[in-house]
Amino acid sequence: MRVLPIQPIPFFANKDKAFWRLQTAGWAGAMMLRTMSLIANNQPPTLLVLVLIATITGFSISLVLSVIYRALITRRPIVTWGLTALVLPFAVALHAFIDAWVWSLWRTDSDAGFTNLFLGVFYLDATLLGAWTALYYMVNFYLQVEEQNDQLIQLENQAASAQLAMLRYQLNPHFLFNTLNSISTLVLLKQTEPANAMLSRLSSFLRYTLVNKPSARVTVAQEVETLKLYLDIERMRFEERLRTTFQIDPATETCLLPSLLLQPLVENAIKYAVTPQESGAEITITSQLVGSMLRITVSDTGPGLQSPTTDNRLSGMTYDGGEPVSTGVGLSNIRDRLVQAYGENHRFETIEPIEGGFAVVIELPAERRESVEDMLETQRQPALAAQ
């Protein structure tokens, strides 16, 4: 049976509880120090009552100060520190007045006057409340900075997620346009059966894209199944001209990568390798582990970059009547998605093999899902999309 990990709760996760814990611990510590001082000076035990009363007085006054400081901390610095400089001496004087008054009532045999008692405890009370004030502002300013950092991180994550969503959603309209154009051609040729089959496969593919979030990461096995679904659609257009080979290392099937990362690469290969050649081309998708990295290669047996019609495949451009027309997607889209997802910790390289053709090599960290439940959910999504 799998043991659930213990998640530590941050001390300041609940600010009210944290305040009362610090408040209680602080004044209890102050009371303990004053008690130890009395014992060290051989004072009678009855003075412990005065220490208890002084601690309760300081505890109560600090609660009032916390209400005042909470209202001042959000003001301009000159207002915050100016009013604090006025409120703190008054609070210290009140604390010292109560301590001196209680002391004079308790020790009626003392020769010291009220003024001497007041001045005697004023320094100690000023030290306690001054330290309490400094700690209060330090903790709350720290919490404000942490909260602002959390908000900044959240905004950055939202911006990154929005960027990933934009890049992912660029794929669907582009692919949808090409496929619907093929379906329209089949309908015009009155080939209703293949048109209906292509429309059914297109529906399954688009249903899968809606199941996964734009920023989601899926397993290699799931990505390959989705890719096969896409290739079934394209194979109805190109028939035997489109040949595919999958060389997937079983050790990589559970590794994670951004969803629909490979589909634009295969689409690029179809456009520049299969389409311009009467004999078509073969597209090979391989995956393997290289140390701690997952390496994925998408290669084809097309003309590579030598043909005039494929000089621009690196930029994701196509030609219409001799004029370049941007598709809005392509290899640049993949580069941007990898940068957003992995920063500098990835490799994206286009090469021309010695035997000819064109290949794209991607390396990214070999990450895997931590929980079995997530894995089962991931494997269940392609089945739902195919229904």
C-alpha positions in Angstrom: 0.0 0.0 0.0 1.4 3.4 -1.0 2.0 5.8 1.8 0.9 9.3 1.2 3.7 11.9 1.7 3.3 14.3 4.6 3.0 17.8 3.3 4.4 20.4 5.8 2.2 23.4 6.5 3.9 26.8 6.3 4.0 28.6 9.7 2.3 31.7 8.3 -0.2 29.8 6.2 -2.8 31.0 8.7 -1.8 34.5 9.8 -4.2 34.6 12.8 -2.9 31.4 14.3 0.7 32.4 13.6 0.1 35.7 15.4 -1.4 34.1 18.5 1.4 31.5 18.7 4.1 34.2 18.5 2.2 36.4 20.9 1.8 33.7 23.5 5.3 32.4 23.1 6.9 35.8 23.2 5.2 37.0 26.4 5.6 33.6 28.0 9.3 33.9 27.3 9.4 37.4 28.8 7.7 36.2 31.9 10.1 33.3 32.3 13.1 35.6 32.0 11.7 38.0 34.6 11.0 35.0 36.9 14.5 33.7 36.5 15.8 37.2 37.3 13.8 37.3 40.6 15.1 33.8 41.6 18.7 34.7 40.8 18.4 37.8 43.0 16.9 35.9 45.9 13.6 37.8 45.8 10.6 36.5 47.7 8.3 34.2 45.7 5.4 36.6 46.3 6.8 38.9 43.7 5.9 36.3 41.1 2.4 37.7 41.3 3.7 41.1 40.2 5.5 39.5 37.3 2.3 37.7 36.2 0.3 41.0 36.4 3.0 42.8 34.4 3.0 40.1 31.8 -0.8 40.2 31.5 -0.7 44.0 31.2 2.0 43.9 28.5 0.1 41.1 26.6 -3.1 43.2 26.7 -1.5 46.5 25.6 0.3 44.7 22.7 -3.1 43.5 21.5 -4.3 47.1 21.3 -1.0 48.0 19.5 -1.5 45.3 17.0 -4.9 46.7 16.0 -3.4 50.2 15.6 -0.3 48.9 13.7 -2.4 46.8 11.4 -4.2 50.0 10.3 -0.9 52.0 10.0 1.2 49.4 8.1 -0.7 50.0 4.8 -0.3 53.8 4.9 2.6 55.9 3.6 5.9 55.4 5.4 5.9 58.9 6.9 2.4 58.3 8.3 3.3 54.8 9.6 6.5 55.7 11.4 5.2 59.1 12.5 2.1 57.8 14.3 4.1 54.8 15.6 6.6 57.2 17.2 3.6 58.8 19.0 1.7 55.7 19.9 4.6 53.6 21.2 5.8 56.0 24.0 2.2 56.4 25.2 1.8 52.6 25.4 5.1 52.3 27.3 4.0 55.0 29.7 0.7 53.3 30.3 2.4 50.0 30.9 4.9 51.6 33.3 2.1 53.5 35.1 0.1 50.3 35.7 3.2 48.4 36.8 4.3 51.1 39.2 0.7 51.5 40.6 0.4 47.7 41.2 3.9 47.6 42.8 3.0 50.5 45.1 -0.2 48.7 46.2 1.6 45.4 46.8 4.8 46.7 48.5 3.3 49.2 51.0 6.5 48.9 53.1 8.7 50.2 50.3 10.5 53.5 50.7 10.5 54.3 47.0 7.9 56.8 45.8 5.6 56.3 42.8 7.8 58.4 40.5 10.8 56.3 41.3 8.9 53.1 40.7 7.5 54.5 37.4 11.0 55.4 36.2 12.4 52.1 37.3 10.0 50.0 35.3 9.7 52.4 32.3 13.0 51.2 30.8 12.1 47.6 31.0 8.6 48.1 29.6 10.1 50.3 26.8 12.5 47.5 25.9 9.7 44.9 25.8 7.1 46.9 23.8 9.8 48.4 21.6 11.1 44.9 20.7 7.5 43.7 20.2 6.8 46.6 17.8 10.0 46.0 15.8 9.1 42.2 15.5 5.5 43.0 14.5 6.6 45.3 11.7 9.4 42.9 10.6 7.1 39.9 10.3 4.3 41.8 8.6 6.6 43.5 6.1 8.1 40.1 5.3 4.7 38.7 4.7 3.8 41.5 2.4 7.0 41.0 0.4 6.3 37.2 0.2 2.7 37.9 -0.9 3.9 40.2 -3.6 6.4 37.6 -4.8 3.7 35.0 -4.9 1.5 37.3 -6.9 4.3 38.0 -9.3 5.1 34.3 -9.7 1.4 33.6 -10.3 1.2 36.3 -12.9 4.3 35.0 -14.6 2.9 31.5 -14.6 -0.4 32.8 -16.0 1.5 34.6 -18.8 3.5 31.4 -19.6 0.3 29.4 -19.6 -1.3 31.9 -21.9 1.7 31.8 -24.2 1.6 28.0 -24.3 -2.1 28.0 -25.0 -1.6 30.5 -27.8 1.1 28.4 -29.4 -0.9 25.2 -29.0 -4.1 26.7 -30.4 -2.2 27.8 -33.5 -2.0 24.2 -34.6 -5.7 23.4 -34.7 -6.9 26.0 -37.2 -4.0 25.2 -39.5 -4.6 21.5 -39.5 -8.3 21.9 -39.6 -8.1 24.1 -42.7 -6.1 21.5 -44.6 -8.3 18.6 -43.6 -11.6 20.4 -44.3 -10.2 21.4 -47.7 -9.5 17.7 -48.5 -13.0 16.7 -47.3 -14.5 19.4 -49.5 -12.6 18.0 -52.5 -13.8 14.5 -51.8 -17.4 15.7 -51.5 -17.1 17.5 -54.8 -15.8 14.3 -56.4 -18.8 12.5 -54.8 -16.5 10.2 -52.8 -18.8 10.3 -49.8 -17.5 7.2 -48.1 -13.9 8.4 -47.8 -15.1 11.9 -46.9 -17.2 10.5 -44.1 -14.3 8.4 -42.8 -12.0 11.4 -42.8 -14.6 13.5 -41.1 -15.0 10.9 -38.4 -11.3 10.7 -37.8 -11.0 14.5 -37.7 -13.8 14.6 -35.1 -11.9 12.1 -32.9 -8.7 14.0 -33.3 -10.2 17.4 -32.4 -12.1 15.8 -29.4 -8.7 14.7 -28.1 -7.3 18.2 -28.4 -10.2 19.5 -26.3 -9.6 16.8 -23.6 -6.1 17.9 -22.9 -5.2 21.4 -21.6 -3.0 23.5 -23.8 -0.2 23.4 -21.2 -0.6 19.7 -20.4 2.2 17.2 -20.7 1.4 13.7 -22.0 3.3 10.5 -22.3 5.2 9.5 -25.3 2.9 6.5 -25.8 -0.2 8.8 -25.8 1.5 11.3 -28.1 2.3 8.4 -30.6 -1.3 7.2 -30.5 -2.5 10.7 -31.3 0.0 11.0 -34.0 -1.2 7.7 -35.6 -4.7 9.1 -35.5 -3.5 12.2 -37.4 -1.6 10.1 -39.9 -4.8 8.0 -40.6 -6.4 11.2 -41.7 -3.5 12.2 -43.9 -3.1 8.7 -45.3 -6.6 8.9 -46.8 -5.3 11.9 -48.9 -1.9 10.4 -49.9 -2.6 6.7 -49.7 0.6 4.6 -50.4 2.7 7.8 -51.0 2.7 8.4 -47.2 4.7 5.7 -45.4 5.5 5.8 -41.7 7.8 4.0 -39.3 7.7 4.2 -35.5 10.8 3.2 -33.5 9.7 3.9 -30.0 12.0 2.6 -27.2 9.7 1.0 -24.5 11.7 2.8 -21.8 10.5 6.1 -23.2 6.8 5.4 -23.4 6.1 6.8 -19.9 8.2 10.0 -20.4 6.4 13.3 -20.6 6.4 15.9 -23.4 4.1 18.8 -24.3 0.9 17.6 -26.0 0.7 17.7 -29.8 4.4 18.5 -30.0 5.2 16.1 -32.8 2.1 16.7 -35.0 3.5 19.9 -36.6 6.8 18.1 -37.3 5.0 15.3 -39.1 2.8 17.8 -40.9 6.0 19.7 -42.0 7.4 16.4 -43.3 4.2 15.6 -45.3 4.2 19.1 -46.8 7.8 19.2 -47.9 8.7 15.5 -48.4 5.5 13.6 -49.4 3.6 16.3 -51.3 6.3 17.4 -53.9 7.4 13.8 -54.8 5.3 11.5 -57.0 6.7 8.5 -55.1 5.9 10.1 -51.8 8.3 9.7 -48.8 8.8 7.7 -45.7 8.5 9.5 -42.3 10.3 7.9 -39.3 9.6 8.8 -35.7 12.1 7.5 -33.1 12.5 8.0 -29.4 15.3 6.9 -27.1 16.8 7.8 -23.7 20.2 9.5 -23.8 21.4 9.8 -20.2 18.8 11.8 -18.4 17.4 13.3 -21.6 14.6 12.1 -23.9 15.6 12.2 -27.6 12.9 12.3 -30.3 13.8 12.3 -34.0 11.3 13.0 -36.8 13.0 12.3 -40.2 11.8 11.9 -43.8 13.2 10.7 -47.1 12.2 13.8 -49.0 14.4 16.3 -50.9 15.7 18.0 -47.8 16.6 21.6 -48.1 18.0 21.3 -51.7 14.7 21.7 -53.5 13.5 25.3 -54.3 10.1 24.5 -52.9 11.6 23.4 -49.5 14.2 26.2 -49.0 11.8 27.8 -46.6 10.6 24.8 -44.5 12.7 26.0 -41.6 10.7 29.2 -41.3 7.3 27.5 -41.7 6.5 29.4 -45.0 4.7 28.1 -48.1 4.6 29.6 -51.6 1.4 30.6 -53.4 2.0 31.7 -57.0 5.7 32.4 -56.3 5.0 34.6 -53.3 5.8 33.5 -49.7 2.8 33.0 -47.5 3.1 32.5 -43.7 1.3 29.5 -42.3 1.5 30.8 -38.8 2.9 27.5 -37.5 5.8 25.2 -38.3 9.2 24.7 -36.6 9.3 28.1 -35.0 6.1 27.2 -33.1 7.9 24.1 -31.7 10.9 26.2 -30.7 8.7 28.6 -28.9 6.8 25.9 -27.0 10.0 24.2 -25.9 11.5 27.5 -24.7 8.3 28.2 -22.7 8.2 24.7 -21.2 11.9 24.0 -20.5 13.8 27.2 -20.9 17.4 26.5 -21.8 17.2 22.9 -20.7 16.4 21.4 -24.1 17.8 20.8 -27.6 16.1 21.6 -30.9 18.2 20.9 -34.0 17.4 20.4 -37.7 19.8 18.3 -39.7 20.2 16.8 -43.2 21.4 13.2 -42.9 24.1 12.0 -45.2 21.7 9.6 -46.9 19.4 12.5 -47.7 16.2 13.8 -46.5 15.5 16.0 -43.5 15.4 15.4 -39.7 14.4 17.3 -36.6 16.1 16.2 -33.3 14.5 17.2 -30.0 16.0 16.5 -26.6 14.2 17.4 -23.3 14.4 16.2 -19.7 13.1 12.6 -19.3 10.4 13.4 -16.8 7.8 10.8 -15.7 4.5 10.9 -13.9 4.8 10.4 -10.1 1.4 8.9 -9.4 -0.3 5.8 -10.9 -3.6 7.5 -10.9 -2.4 10.3 -13.3 -0.9 7.6 -15.6 -4.2 5.8 -15.8 -6.1 9.0 -16.5 -3.6 9.8 -19.3 -4.0 6.4 -20.9 -7.8 6.7 -20.7 -8.0 10.0 -22.6 -7.1 8.6 -26.1 -9.8 6.0 -25.7 -12.4 8.7 -24.8 -11.3 10.8 -27.8 -11.7 7.8 -30.2 -15.3 7.1 -29.0 
